[in-house]
Amino acid sequence: MTTTFIDFDSQTATVGQLVAQDIRLAETFKRLGIDFCCGGKQTLVSACRKAGLPLHEVVSQLRQTAEGRQTPAHQFADWKPAFLIDYIVNIHHAYLDQNLPFIDELMQKVVYKHGDRYSTLGPLKKAFDALRSELESHMAKEEQVLFPAIKNRVVGEGPSADAGFLGKVVGVMEDEHTAAGLLLAQIHELTDGYTPPADACNSHRLLVAKLAELETDLMQHIHLENNILFPKVLKPESAA
């Protein structure tokens, strides 16, 4: 099996492009605190500067990940748009459909029982409620408008969407991804990096664990759209 060459020394390579070449890099970026989904358009150089990390140390860790023997689970960048859309809906949208109500139920229980004890629980519930509302509205727009339009244009099923329309809708989706990313950052901070209080009850601990899981899934979800699907769809149009 051939190994994809990744140019970590490029001054113009973006974080999103690097992760698109090898999804395993996402875990390294996440561990380093570098945003690879909503912030995927920033260059590696800019991302390191923003995070206050030495570029050479980050590159060294990325190389170790890329040169590891374990191969990427999926070569998302090689997938056709229609297949990638089906994966996003069946894996990531399905995850949110199942877990957002579950987390909400846990959140209400923990806030009701311990809201007076932990001052961060109130703001945490507010941030999660806003995130859930944002995501549910966002998924509906994708499944009812954007994804069918992409499939019609790429696969040729049904009336083809106007290029300008697609670009406009993609722009709205990217803005909503940014909004979701900001809410995730609030949740991350309010949970102290998903660390439950030492005396937290089991429900509280489960809530924090599920929020951490939500962040991991959503970051890959947004990455697949911002850094792989949307460029695939808009590239032919920009060239035209």
LINSUL-V486233 format. One line per field, one symbol per residue. ss: DSSP state (H for helix, E for strand, C for the rest). burial: 1 if it has 24 or more other ideal C-beta (glycine too) atoms within 12 Angstrom, else 0. A space follows every 50 residues. Layout:
# LINSUL-V486233
ss: ???
burial: ???
This chain:
# LINSUL-V486233
ss: CCCCCCCCCCCCCEHHHHHHHCCCHHHHHHHHCCCCCCCCCCEHHHHHHH HCCCHHHHHHHHHHHHCCCCCCCCCHHHCCHHHHHHHHHHHHHHHHHHHH HHHHHHHHHHHHHHCCCCCHHHHHHHHHHHHHHHHHHHHHHHHHHHHHHH HHHHHCCCCCCCHHHHHHHHHHHHHHHHHHHHHHHHHHHHCCCCCCCCCC CHHHHHHHHHHHHHHHHHHHHHHHHHHHHHHHHHHHHHHC
burial: 00000101000011111111111111111101011111111111101100 10101001101100110000010001100011111011100110110011 01110110011001000101100110110011011001100110011111 10110000001000011011001101111110111111011001010001 0011001101111111111111111111111111000000
